[in-house]
């Protein structure tokens, strides 16, 4: 198992834990995952993909290109994983590490100019009127591939996105029981 897969499995597992345990009083993510509000999850994933596209095109920025790729890539990861977890898509079905890694390893040419087009196609799919889990899985795969490609633009391994997520989650006392079951 690669480091990326280990980190993805840990984060995804934490989201599943938050879905399966009523921690809504302590956790906004638990409330979100248990609410079943799939349209909101789809919308947020699309919004964050759009922001990632903006970072690449130079129209959306916070702290600088390198930091913004991590920030917006993380946001796409979070909303994509949340959408899948809320629908009870298992990690084995989703395999997010595969799509992050595939995108990261794709050759990016011409300063990544093809990436905004790829993200635009993914956004069209994300915004299509459908509630089919298969469509969400396909959109999620493409979204994560986009994140991997964006990470490649500044040579930021996708593991950095997951490290950030996991660092934050390990500090949450309400996830203490989950972390006791996770092998590091």
Beta strands, then each sheet from edge to edge (+ up, - down):
end
